[in-house]
Amino acid sequence: MKTTIRLMEKNDKPSVIEMMRVFYASPAVLSNGSKEIFEADIDNCVGDSPYIEGYIFEDENSVQGYAMVAKSFSAEFGKPCIWIEDLYVKDEYRKMGIGGSFLRYIEEKYPGSLFRLEVEAENEGAVKLYERCGYEVLPYMEMKK
């Protein structure tokens, strides 16, 4: 089975909202999100926002997952920063290399950038994937308003 990674399109919205519901209700994410937030995220991914992009993972038969990346600049590191905001693969497609393929895809798309993501320590499968792909834990406390 060959997985294709493509940009999210408007007609993906129902499928992505369903995946977001599952993802945001899981222990992998601290917040539960809301339908309004999910819709705004997708609308920005498929619209003309320069800050966020959405991706779909699929084979010839079905959608396997999705990802969203946000773009910024890191003054701390002096280069563009690509935040992997969401990286979700449906249960039945996990451990098939899809997450790693997406990370390589986005790193090749944005060479010379800093890549950051958040992960819950309890999400051991994701932590192992990110470590295998060269990601390291940063000792930061994050704050928001």
DSSP file (Angstrom, degrees, kcal/mol; ACC not computed):
  #  RESIDUE AA STRUCTURE BP1 BP2  ACC     N-H-->O    O-->H-N    N-H-->O    O-->H-N    TCO  KAPPA ALPHA  PHI   PSI    X-CA   Y-CA   Z-CA
    1    1 A M              0   0    0      0, 0.0     2,-0.5     0, 0.0    58,-0.0   0.000 360.0 360.0 360.0 127.0    0.0    0.0    0.0
    2    2 A K        -     0   0    0      2,-0.0     2,-0.4     0, 0.0    58,-0.2  -0.876 360.0-146.6-103.5 125.3    1.4    3.4   -1.1
    3    3 A T        -     0   0    0     -2,-0.5     2,-0.4    56,-0.1    56,-0.2  -0.749   8.9-155.4 -91.0 134.6    0.5    6.4    1.0
    4    4 A T  E     -A   58   0A   0     54,-3.8    54,-2.2    -2,-0.4     2,-0.5  -0.896   2.0-153.1-106.3 138.2    0.2    9.8   -0.8
    5    5 A I  E     +A   57   0A   0     -2,-0.4     2,-0.3    52,-0.2    52,-0.2  -0.961  28.2 159.7-109.6 124.7    0.7   13.1    1.0
    6    6 A R  E     -A   56   0A   0     50,-2.2    50,-2.9    -2,-0.5     2,-0.1  -0.934  44.4 -85.4-140.3 163.2   -1.2   16.0   -0.5
    7    7 A L  E     -A   55   0A   0     -2,-0.3    48,-0.3    48,-0.2     2,-0.1  -0.411  52.8-102.8 -66.8 144.6   -2.5   19.4    0.5
    8    8 A M        -     0   0    0     46,-2.8     2,-0.3    59,-0.1    46,-0.2  -0.384  38.7-158.1 -66.1 144.7   -5.8   19.5    2.2
    9    9 A E    >   -     0   0    0     -2,-0.1     3,-2.1    -3,-0.1     4,-0.3  -0.830  31.0-104.2-123.0 163.0   -8.8   20.6    0.0
   10   10 A K  G >  S+     0   0    0      1,-0.3     3,-1.8    -2,-0.3    -1,-0.1   0.866 118.6  59.0 -54.4 -39.7  -12.2   22.0    0.9
   11   11 A N  G 3  S+     0   0    0      1,-0.3     4,-0.3     2,-0.1    -1,-0.3   0.568  94.0  67.2 -72.1  -5.1  -14.0   18.7    0.2
   12   12 A D  G <> S+     0   0    0     -3,-2.1     4,-2.7     1,-0.2     5,-0.3   0.561  72.8  99.5 -83.0  -9.4  -11.8   17.0    2.9
   13   13 A K  H <> S+     0   0    0     -3,-1.8     4,-2.8    -4,-0.3     5,-0.2   0.864  78.8  46.9 -52.0 -51.1  -13.5   19.0    5.7
   14   14 A P  H  > S+     0   0    0      0, 0.0     4,-1.9     0, 0.0    -1,-0.2   0.922 115.9  45.9 -59.8 -42.5  -16.0   16.4    6.9
   15   15 A S  H  > S+     0   0    0     -4,-0.3     4,-2.0    -3,-0.3    -2,-0.2   0.910 114.5  47.3 -65.4 -42.7  -13.3   13.7    7.1
   16   16 A V  H  X S+     0   0    0     -4,-2.7     4,-2.9     2,-0.2     5,-0.2   0.899 108.9  54.1 -68.1 -40.3  -10.7   16.0    8.8
   17   17 A I  H  X S+     0   0    0     -4,-2.8     4,-2.3    -5,-0.3    -1,-0.2   0.921 109.1  49.4 -59.5 -42.7  -13.3   17.2   11.3
   18   18 A E  H  X S+     0   0    0     -4,-1.9     4,-1.8    -5,-0.2    -1,-0.2   0.920 112.4  46.8 -63.1 -42.9  -14.0   13.6   12.3
   19   19 A M  H  X S+     0   0    0     -4,-2.0     4,-2.9     1,-0.2    -2,-0.2   0.893 110.8  52.8 -65.6 -38.2  -10.3   12.8   12.6
   20   20 A M  H  X S+     0   0    0     -4,-2.9     4,-3.2     2,-0.2     5,-0.3   0.894 105.6  54.8 -64.0 -39.5   -9.8   16.0   14.7
   21   21 A R  H  X S+     0   0    0     -4,-2.3     4,-1.1    -5,-0.2    -1,-0.2   0.932 112.8  42.4 -57.8 -45.9  -12.6   15.0   17.0
   22   22 A V  H  X S+     0   0    0     -4,-1.8     4,-0.5     2,-0.2     3,-0.3   0.946 117.1  47.0 -65.9 -48.6  -10.9   11.6   17.7
   23   23 A F  H >< S+     0   0    0     -4,-2.9     3,-1.2     1,-0.2     6,-0.3   0.928 113.8  46.1 -60.5 -49.0   -7.4   13.2   18.0
   24   24 A Y  H 3< S+     0   0    0     -4,-3.2    -1,-0.2     1,-0.3    -2,-0.2   0.667 110.4  54.1 -74.2 -15.6   -8.4   16.0   20.3
   25   25 A A  H 3< S+     0   0    0     -4,-1.1    -1,-0.3    -3,-0.3    -2,-0.2   0.504  96.6  88.9 -90.0  -5.5  -10.4   13.7   22.5
   26   26 A S  S X< S-     0   0    0     -3,-1.2     3,-1.4    -4,-0.5    -3,-0.0  -0.404  93.7-108.1 -88.6 166.2   -7.4   11.4   23.0
   27   27 A P  T 3  S+     0   0    0      0, 0.0    95,-0.2     0, 0.0    96,-0.1   0.557 108.8  81.1 -68.2  -6.1   -4.7   11.7   25.6
   28   28 A A  T 3  S+     0   0    0     -5,-0.3    92,-0.4    94,-0.1     2,-0.4   0.673  93.6  48.6 -72.6 -16.0   -2.3   12.9   22.9
   29   29 A V    <   -     0   0    0     -3,-1.4    -1,-0.1    -6,-0.3    90,-0.0  -0.981  66.6-152.5-130.5 136.0   -3.8   16.4   23.2
   30   30 A L  S    S+     0   0    0     -2,-0.4     2,-0.2     2,-0.0    -1,-0.1   0.867  81.4  57.1 -74.9 -36.7   -4.4   18.5   26.3
   31   31 A S  S    S-     0   0    0      1,-0.1    -2,-0.0     0, 0.0     0, 0.0  -0.625  70.9-143.4 -96.8 156.7   -7.3   20.6   24.9
   32   32 A N        -     0   0    0     -2,-0.2    -8,-0.1     1,-0.2    -1,-0.1   0.608  33.0-155.8 -90.6 -13.1  -10.5   19.2   23.6
   33   33 A G        -     0   0    0     -9,-0.1     2,-0.3     4,-0.1    -1,-0.2  -0.147  11.0-116.5  65.7-170.4  -10.9   21.8   20.8
   34   34 A S     >  -     0   0    0      1,-0.1     4,-3.0     0, 0.0     5,-0.2  -0.972  21.2-102.6-158.8 162.4  -14.4   22.6   19.4
   35   35 A K  H  > S+     0   0    0     -2,-0.3     4,-2.7     1,-0.2     5,-0.2   0.889 122.3  53.5 -57.9 -39.1  -16.2   22.3   16.2
   36   36 A E  H  > S+     0   0    0      2,-0.2     4,-2.2     1,-0.2    -1,-0.2   0.907 111.2  44.7 -64.1 -41.9  -15.7   26.0   15.6
   37   37 A I  H  > S+     0   0    0      2,-0.2     4,-2.8     1,-0.2    -2,-0.2   0.930 113.1  50.9 -66.9 -45.1  -12.0   25.8   16.1
   38   38 A F  H  X S+     0   0    0     -4,-3.0     4,-2.4     1,-0.2    -2,-0.2   0.928 112.3  46.9 -58.2 -45.5  -11.7   22.7   13.9
   39   39 A E  H  X S+     0   0    0     -4,-2.7     4,-2.9    -5,-0.2    -1,-0.2   0.908 112.2  49.8 -64.2 -42.0  -13.7   24.5   11.2
   40   40 A A  H  X S+     0   0    0     -4,-2.2     4,-2.3    -5,-0.2    -2,-0.2   0.912 110.5  51.1 -63.1 -42.0  -11.5   27.6   11.5
   41   41 A D  H  X S+     0   0    0     -4,-2.8     4,-2.2     2,-0.2    -2,-0.2   0.951 114.2  42.8 -58.8 -50.1   -8.3   25.5   11.3
   42   42 A I  H  X S+     0   0    0     -4,-2.4     4,-2.4     2,-0.2     5,-0.3   0.921 111.6  54.0 -65.1 -44.2   -9.5   23.7    8.2
   43   43 A D  H  X S+     0   0    0     -4,-2.9     4,-0.9     1,-0.2    -1,-0.2   0.895 111.8  45.7 -57.8 -40.1  -10.8   26.9    6.5
   44   44 A N  H  <>S+     0   0    0     -4,-2.3     5,-0.8    -5,-0.2     8,-0.2   0.869 110.2  54.4 -70.9 -35.8   -7.4   28.5    7.1
   45   45 A C  H  <5S+     0   0    0     -4,-2.2     9,-0.5     1,-0.2    -2,-0.2   0.891 118.1  34.4 -63.4 -39.1   -5.6   25.4    5.8
   46   46 A V  H  <5S+     0   0    0     -4,-2.4    -1,-0.2    -5,-0.1    -2,-0.2   0.514 114.4  69.1 -96.3  -5.2   -7.5   25.4    2.5
   47   47 A G  T  <5S-     0   0    0     -4,-0.9    -3,-0.1    -5,-0.3    -4,-0.0   0.139 106.0 -78.5 -90.3-150.1   -7.8   29.2    2.2
   48   48 A D  T   5S+     0   0    0     -5,-0.0    -4,-0.1     3,-0.0    -3,-0.1   0.089  73.0 140.1-106.9  23.9   -5.1   31.8    1.6
   49   49 A S      < -     0   0    0     -5,-0.8     3,-0.3    -6,-0.2    -2,-0.0  -0.486  41.4-156.2 -66.7 130.3   -3.6   32.0    5.0
   50   50 A P  S    S+     0   0    0      0, 0.0    -1,-0.2     0, 0.0     3,-0.1   0.502  86.4  62.1 -81.6  -1.7    0.2   32.2    4.8
   51   51 A Y  S    S+     0   0    0      1,-0.2    20,-2.8    19,-0.1     2,-0.4   0.699 101.2  37.8 -99.6 -22.2    0.6   30.8    8.3
   52   52 A I  E     - B   0  70A   0     -3,-0.3     2,-0.4    18,-0.2    18,-0.2  -0.984  52.8-171.8-139.5 144.1   -0.9   27.3    8.2
   53   53 A E  E     - B   0  69A   0     16,-2.5    16,-2.5    -2,-0.4     2,-0.4  -0.982  11.8-150.2-130.9 144.5   -1.1   24.4    5.7
   54   54 A G  E     - B   0  68A   0     -9,-0.5   -46,-2.8    -2,-0.4     2,-0.3  -0.904  11.1-166.0-115.5 146.5   -3.1   21.2    6.0
   55   55 A Y  E     -AB   7  67A   0     12,-3.0    12,-1.9    -2,-0.4     2,-0.4  -0.951   8.3-150.5-131.7 148.7   -2.1   17.8    4.6
   56   56 A I  E     -AB   6  66A   0    -50,-2.9   -50,-2.2    -2,-0.3     2,-0.5  -0.950   5.6-152.7-117.6 139.0   -4.0   14.6    3.9
   57   57 A F  E     +AB   5  65A   0      8,-2.5     7,-3.5    -2,-0.4     8,-1.4  -0.953  33.9 150.8-107.6 128.7   -2.5   11.1    4.0
   58   58 A E  E     -AB   4  63A   0    -54,-2.2   -54,-3.8    -2,-0.5     5,-0.2  -0.990  34.6-151.1-153.1 158.7   -4.3    8.6    1.8
   59   59 A D        -     0   0    0      3,-2.2   -56,-0.1    -2,-0.3     5,-0.0  -0.534  55.8 -79.1-113.6-169.3   -4.0    5.5   -0.3
   60   60 A E  S    S+     0   0    0    -58,-0.2     3,-0.1    -2,-0.2   -57,-0.1   0.694 128.5  36.4 -67.5 -15.8   -6.1    4.6   -3.3
   61   61 A N  S    S+     0   0    0      1,-0.2     2,-0.3     0, 0.0    -1,-0.2   0.727 119.1   3.2-108.6 -27.5   -9.0    3.5   -1.1
   62   62 A S        -     0   0    0      0, 0.0    -3,-2.2     0, 0.0     2,-0.4  -0.991  67.4 -94.4-160.0 161.1   -9.1    5.7    2.0
   63   63 A V  E     -B   58   0A   0     -2,-0.3    -5,-0.3    -5,-0.2     3,-0.1  -0.689  31.5-174.7 -78.5 131.5   -7.9    8.6    4.0
   64   64 A Q  E     -     0   0A   0     -7,-3.5    26,-3.1    -2,-0.4     2,-0.3   0.652  54.9 -51.3-103.4 -21.0   -5.3    7.5    6.5
   65   65 A G  E     -BC  57  89A   0     -8,-1.4    -8,-2.5    24,-0.3    -1,-0.3  -0.982  48.5-120.2 170.5-172.0   -4.7   10.7    8.5
   66   66 A Y  E     -BC  56  88A   0     22,-2.0    22,-2.9    -2,-0.3     2,-0.3  -0.954  11.2-160.7-150.9 166.8   -4.0   14.4    8.4
   67   67 A A  E     -BC  55  87A   0    -12,-1.9   -12,-3.0    -2,-0.3     2,-0.4  -0.984   4.0-157.6-148.2 155.5   -1.4   17.0    9.5
   68   68 A M  E     -BC  54  86A   0     18,-2.1    17,-1.7    -2,-0.3    18,-1.6  -0.999   9.3-168.9-132.8 137.1   -1.3   20.7   10.0
   69   69 A V  E     -BC  53  84A   0    -16,-2.5   -16,-2.5    -2,-0.4     2,-0.4  -0.980   7.3-153.4-127.1 140.7    1.8   22.8   10.0
   70   70 A A  E     -BC  52  83A   0     13,-2.6    13,-3.1    -2,-0.4     2,-0.4  -0.887  12.4-141.6-111.7 143.7    2.2   26.5   11.1
   71   71 A K  E     + C   0  82A   0    -20,-2.8     2,-0.2    -2,-0.4    11,-0.2  -0.881  35.5 133.4-111.9 135.5    4.9   28.7    9.7
   72   72 A S  E     - C   0  81A   0      9,-2.6     9,-2.9    -2,-0.4     2,-0.4  -0.800  48.4 -97.4-152.7-166.0    6.8   31.4   11.7
   73   73 A F  E     - C   0  80A   0      7,-0.3     2,-0.7    -2,-0.2     3,-0.1  -0.991  21.9-142.3-128.7 138.4   10.3   32.6   12.4
   74   74 A S  E  >> - C   0  79A   0      5,-2.9     4,-1.7    -2,-0.4     5,-1.3  -0.875  13.2-176.0-102.4 108.1   12.5   31.7   15.3
   75   75 A A  T  45S+     0   0    0     -2,-0.7    -1,-0.2     1,-0.2     0, 0.0   0.828  86.7  60.7 -67.0 -30.7   14.5   34.7   16.6
   76   76 A E  T  45S+     0   0    0      1,-0.2    -1,-0.2    -3,-0.1    -2,-0.0   0.877 119.3  25.4 -62.7 -38.7   16.2   32.3   19.0
   77   77 A F  T  45S-     0   0    0      2,-0.2    -2,-0.2    -3,-0.1    -1,-0.2   0.492 103.1-126.6-106.6  -6.5   17.5   30.1   16.2
   78   78 A G  T  <5S+     0   0    0     -4,-1.7    -3,-0.2     1,-0.2    -2,-0.1   0.838  74.1  82.3  68.3  35.7   17.7   32.7   13.5
   79   79 A K  E   <S-C   74   0A   0     -5,-1.3    -5,-2.9    35,-0.0    -2,-0.2  -0.979  88.2 -68.0-158.5 166.9   15.7   30.8   10.8
   80   80 A P  E     -C   73   0A   0      0, 0.0    34,-3.0     0, 0.0     2,-0.5  -0.275  47.6-144.8 -58.2 148.8   12.2   30.0    9.7
   81   81 A C  E     -Cd  72 114A   0     -9,-2.9    -9,-2.6    32,-0.2     2,-0.6  -0.978   9.8-162.3-122.9 128.5   10.3   27.7   12.1
   82   82 A I  E     -Cd  71 115A   0     32,-3.2    34,-2.4    -2,-0.5     2,-0.6  -0.948  10.1-158.4-110.7 114.7    7.8   25.1   11.0
   83   83 A W  E     -Cd  70 116A   0    -13,-3.1   -13,-2.6    -2,-0.6     2,-1.2  -0.830  11.2-144.9 -93.7 121.5    5.5   24.0   13.8
   84   84 A I  E     +Cd  69 117A   0     32,-3.1    34,-0.6    -2,-0.6   -15,-0.2  -0.756  27.2 174.7 -84.4  99.6    3.9   20.5   13.3
   85   85 A E  E     +     0   0A   0    -17,-1.7     2,-0.4    -2,-1.2    -1,-0.2   0.943  61.9  12.4 -76.7 -51.1    0.6   21.4   15.0
   86   86 A D  E     +C   68   0A   0    -18,-1.6   -18,-2.1    -3,-0.2     2,-0.3  -0.990  55.8 172.5-129.8 137.3   -1.3   18.2   14.3
   87   87 A L  E     +C   67   0A   0     -2,-0.4     2,-0.4   -20,-0.2   -20,-0.2  -0.837  18.2 167.8-142.7 103.7   -0.1   14.9   13.1
   88   88 A Y  E     -C   66   0A   0    -22,-2.9   -22,-2.0    -2,-0.3     2,-0.4  -0.971  15.0-178.7-127.0 129.6   -2.8   12.2   13.2
   89   89 A V  E     -C   65   0A   0     -2,-0.4   -24,-0.3   -24,-0.2     5,-0.1  -0.996  36.6-110.5-123.5 129.8   -2.8    8.7   11.7
   90   90 A K    >   -     0   0    0    -26,-3.1     3,-2.2    -2,-0.4     4,-0.4  -0.229  32.6-110.2 -57.6 148.2   -5.9    6.5   12.1
   91   91 A D  G >  S+     0   0    0      1,-0.3     3,-1.5     2,-0.2    -1,-0.1   0.862 115.7  55.8 -48.1 -46.4   -5.3    3.5   14.4
   92   92 A E  G 3  S+     0   0    0      1,-0.3    -1,-0.3     3,-0.0    -2,-0.1   0.604 110.3  46.3 -70.1  -9.1   -5.5    1.0   11.6
   93   93 A Y  G X  S+     0   0    0     -3,-2.2     3,-0.7   -29,-0.2     5,-0.4   0.337  85.3 117.5-112.2   4.6   -2.7    2.7    9.7
   94   94 A R  T <   +     0   0    0     -3,-1.5    -4,-0.0    -4,-0.4    -3,-0.0  -0.336  69.3  28.9 -73.2 157.1   -0.3    3.3   12.6
   95   95 A K  T 3  S+     0   0    0      1,-0.1    -1,-0.2    -2,-0.0    -4,-0.0   0.766  90.4 105.9  64.4  28.2    3.2    1.6   12.6
   96   96 A M  S <  S-     0   0    0     -3,-0.7    -2,-0.1     0, 0.0    -1,-0.1   0.276  97.9-102.8-115.3   6.2    3.2    1.7    8.8
   97   97 A G  S  > S+     0   0    0     -4,-0.0     4,-2.2     3,-0.0     5,-0.2   0.538  84.7 125.0  88.6   6.0    5.7    4.6    8.4
   98   98 A I  H  > S+     0   0    0     -5,-0.4     4,-2.3     2,-0.2     5,-0.2   0.930  73.6  47.6 -68.1 -45.5    3.2    7.3    7.6
   99   99 A G  H  > S+     0   0    0      1,-0.2     4,-2.3     2,-0.2    -1,-0.2   0.932 114.3  46.6 -60.9 -46.6    4.2    9.7   10.4
  100  100 A G  H  > S+     0   0    0      1,-0.2     4,-2.4     2,-0.2    -1,-0.2   0.887 110.5  53.5 -62.7 -39.6    7.9    9.3    9.5
  101  101 A S  H  X S+     0   0    0     -4,-2.2     4,-2.4     1,-0.2    -1,-0.2   0.902 109.2  49.4 -61.8 -40.8    7.1    9.8    5.8
  102  102 A F  H  X S+     0   0    0     -4,-2.3     4,-2.7     2,-0.2     5,-0.3   0.927 109.1  51.3 -66.0 -42.7    5.3   13.0    6.6
  103  103 A L  H  X S+     0   0    0     -4,-2.3     4,-2.1     1,-0.2    -2,-0.2   0.924 112.7  45.8 -60.5 -43.6    8.1   14.4    8.8
  104  104 A R  H  X S+     0   0    0     -4,-2.4     4,-2.2     2,-0.2    -1,-0.2   0.911 112.0  53.2 -63.2 -41.3   10.6   13.7    6.0
  105  105 A Y  H  X S+     0   0    0     -4,-2.4     4,-1.9     1,-0.2    -2,-0.2   0.932 112.3  42.6 -58.2 -49.2    8.3   15.2    3.4
  106  106 A I  H  X S+     0   0    0     -4,-2.7     4,-1.7     1,-0.2    -1,-0.2   0.848 112.4  53.5 -72.4 -33.2    7.9   18.5    5.4
  107  107 A E  H  < S+     0   0    0     -4,-2.1     6,-0.2    -5,-0.3    -1,-0.2   0.870 111.6  46.1 -67.5 -36.2   11.6   18.7    6.2
  108  108 A E  H  < S+     0   0    0     -4,-2.2    -2,-0.2     1,-0.2    -1,-0.2   0.841 110.5  53.6 -72.2 -33.7   12.4   18.4    2.5
  109  109 A K  H  < S+     0   0    0     -4,-1.9    -2,-0.2     1,-0.3    -1,-0.2   0.846 120.0  32.6 -68.6 -33.6    9.7   21.0    1.6
  110  110 A Y  S >< S-     0   0    0     -4,-1.7     3,-1.4    -5,-0.1    -1,-0.3  -0.552  82.5-175.8-123.9  65.7   11.3   23.5    4.1
  111  111 A P  T 3   +     0   0    0      0, 0.0     3,-0.1     0, 0.0    -3,-0.1  -0.292  69.5  24.1 -63.6 147.1   15.0   22.9    4.1
  112  112 A G  T 3  S+     0   0    0      1,-0.3     2,-0.2    -5,-0.1    -5,-0.0   0.500  96.5 123.6  78.7   3.7   17.1   24.9    6.5
  113  113 A S    <   -     0   0    0     -3,-1.4     2,-0.4    -6,-0.2    -1,-0.3  -0.537  66.1-115.3 -92.3 161.5   14.1   25.5    8.8
  114  114 A L  E     -d   81   0A   0    -34,-3.0   -32,-3.2    -2,-0.2     2,-0.5  -0.814  29.8-150.9 -89.1 135.7   13.7   24.7   12.5
  115  115 A F  E     +d   82   0A   0     -2,-0.4     2,-0.3   -34,-0.2   -32,-0.2  -0.947  19.6 174.3-114.6 127.8   11.1   22.1   13.1
  116  116 A R  E     +d   83   0A   0    -34,-2.4   -32,-3.1    -2,-0.5     2,-0.3  -0.922   5.3 164.8-131.1 155.0    9.2   22.0   16.3
  117  117 A L  E     -d   84   0A   0     -2,-0.3     2,-0.4   -34,-0.2   -32,-0.1  -0.975  28.7-124.3-158.1 164.7    6.3   20.1   17.8
  118  118 A E        +     0   0    0    -34,-0.6     2,-0.3    -2,-0.3    -2,-0.0  -0.913  28.0 176.0-113.1 144.9    4.5   19.4   21.0
  119  119 A V        -     0   0    0     -2,-0.4     2,-0.4   -90,-0.0   -90,-0.1  -0.992  31.7-119.5-147.8 141.3    4.0   15.9   22.3
  120  120 A E    >   -     0   0    0    -92,-0.4     3,-1.9    -2,-0.3     7,-0.2  -0.657  23.7-132.1 -77.8 133.9    2.5   14.5   25.5
  121  121 A A  T 3  S+     0   0    0     -2,-0.4    -1,-0.1     1,-0.3     6,-0.1   0.817 106.8  60.2 -57.0 -32.1    5.1   12.3   27.4
  122  122 A E  T 3  S+     0   0    0      1,-0.2     2,-2.1   -95,-0.2    -1,-0.3   0.676  81.8  85.5 -71.1 -16.8    2.4    9.6   27.8
  123  123 A N    <>  +     0   0    0     -3,-1.9     4,-2.4     1,-0.2     3,-0.4  -0.482  58.5 168.5 -83.8  69.4    2.1    9.3   24.0
  124  124 A E  H  >  +     0   0    0     -2,-2.1     4,-2.5     1,-0.2    -1,-0.2   0.807  67.4  55.6 -59.7 -36.5    5.0    6.9   23.9
  125  125 A G  H  > S+     0   0    0     -3,-0.2     4,-2.0     2,-0.2    -1,-0.2   0.922 111.5  44.0 -62.7 -44.2    4.5    5.8   20.3
  126  126 A A  H  > S+     0   0    0     -3,-0.4     4,-2.8     2,-0.2     5,-0.2   0.911 111.7  53.3 -67.3 -42.1    4.7    9.4   19.1
  127  127 A V  H  X S+     0   0    0     -4,-2.4     4,-2.5    -7,-0.2    -2,-0.2   0.927 110.0  48.3 -58.4 -45.3    7.7   10.2   21.3
  128  128 A K  H  X S+     0   0    0     -4,-2.5     4,-2.5     2,-0.2    -1,-0.2   0.907 111.1  50.8 -62.9 -42.1    9.6    7.2   19.8
  129  129 A L  H  X S+     0   0    0     -4,-2.0     4,-1.6     2,-0.2    -2,-0.2   0.952 111.7  46.6 -58.7 -50.4    8.7    8.2   16.3
  130  130 A Y  H  <>S+     0   0    0     -4,-2.8     5,-2.8     1,-0.2    -2,-0.2   0.888 112.4  50.0 -63.3 -39.7    9.9   11.8   16.8
  131  131 A E  H ><5S+     0   0    0     -4,-2.5     3,-1.7    -5,-0.2    -1,-0.2   0.913 108.5  52.5 -64.9 -41.9   13.1   10.6   18.5
  132  132 A R  H 3<5S+     0   0    0     -4,-2.5    -1,-0.2     1,-0.3    -2,-0.2   0.836 107.9  53.3 -60.2 -31.7   13.8    8.2   15.6
  133  133 A C  T 3<5S-     0   0    0     -4,-1.6    -1,-0.3    -5,-0.2    -2,-0.2   0.344 128.0 -98.3 -88.1   6.2   13.4   11.1   13.2
  134  134 A G  T < 5S+     0   0    0     -3,-1.7    -3,-0.2     1,-0.3     2,-0.2   0.527  73.2 144.7  95.4   6.3   16.0   13.2   15.1
  135  135 A Y      < -     0   0    0     -5,-2.8     2,-0.3    -6,-0.2    -1,-0.3  -0.559  30.9-158.0 -80.2 144.9   13.7   15.4   17.3
  136  136 A E        -     0   0    0     -2,-0.2     2,-0.3     0, 0.0    -5,-0.0  -0.885  22.5-104.2-122.5 152.1   15.0   16.2   20.8
  137  137 A V        -     0   0    0     -2,-0.3     0, 0.0     2,-0.0     0, 0.0  -0.577  30.7-150.0 -73.7 133.1   13.2   17.3   24.0
  138  138 A L        -     0   0    0     -2,-0.3     2,-1.3     2,-0.1    -1,-0.0  -0.882  14.1-133.0-102.2 138.0   13.5   21.0   24.8
  139  139 A P        +     0   0    0      0, 0.0     2,-0.3     0, 0.0    -2,-0.0  -0.232  58.9 135.4 -86.6  49.8   13.4   22.0   28.4
  140  140 A Y        -     0   0    0     -2,-1.3     2,-0.5     0, 0.0    -2,-0.1  -0.695  51.0-143.8 -99.1 148.0   11.0   24.8   28.0
  141  141 A M        -     0   0    0     -2,-0.3     2,-0.4     2,-0.0     0, 0.0  -0.950  25.8-147.5 -99.6 129.8    7.9   25.8   29.9
  142  142 A E        -     0   0    0     -2,-0.5     2,-0.3     2,-0.0     0, 0.0  -0.778  15.2-171.1 -99.9 143.1    5.3   27.0   27.5
  143  143 A M        -     0   0    0     -2,-0.4     2,-0.3     2,-0.0    -2,-0.0  -0.913   2.9-174.6-129.0 157.8    2.9   29.8   28.4
  144  144 A K              0   0    0     -2,-0.3    -2,-0.0     1,-0.1     0, 0.0  -0.959 360.0 360.0-145.4 163.1   -0.2   31.2   26.6
  145  145 A K              0   0    0     -2,-0.3    -1,-0.1     0, 0.0    -2,-0.0   0.292 360.0 360.0-134.5 360.0   -2.7   33.9   27.1
